[in-house]
């Protein structure tokens, strides 16, 4: 804790949206218009907001290795996490983890789980070393079978997947398939942001008791 306090003093957390000191994403730059729910085949995804503006800046900062941003996003996501639930983060590649010094999505899941009284389980690993970032929509949708799951951690257990951004939904659906093949139950995913223009046509919002905007993607 003392070492962390020294680091925060020397390199204080700074908002990825406006550069204000104090947090990786300040309250003024945090989307306040409520979460968005999108649906893919056999998987429902809840996102804080669209992948744009200050939230896009935060995700890009996370991908550049900003731990302060990961902690801020984890705290912001936490209210969407059910107590005693199991969060399974989507793993990054080993190369990107070395470059960044940590796994940003795993950090988000851990912070959110601690704040919500839930559990973060690192059950997934990438079989292939190639990341989705930089791929075309067609390439993303064609990619599958890239993850393996530790059955001892998920068998007979209901889990929620966690990722930073959802574009086509291919990675989330690939990971959901790996969890199910290992005996786990997964119907929900939680992401920081969703790229609606990449994921597909947006359907009209439906009436709901929850403050979510809804869209369905095939």
Secondary structure, DSSP 4 states (H G I P E B T S, - for coil): -HHHHHHHHHS--B-TTT--BTSSS-GGGS--S--EEEEETTEEEEEEEES-HHHHHHHHHHHTT-HHHHHHHHHHHGGGSPTT-EEEEPPPPHHHHHHHSS-HHHHHHHHHHHHHT-EE---EEESS---STT--HHHHHH--S-EEE-HHHHTT-EEEEEEEEESSSHHHHHHHHHHHHTT-EEEEEEEEEE-HHHH-PPPPP---SSS-EEEE--
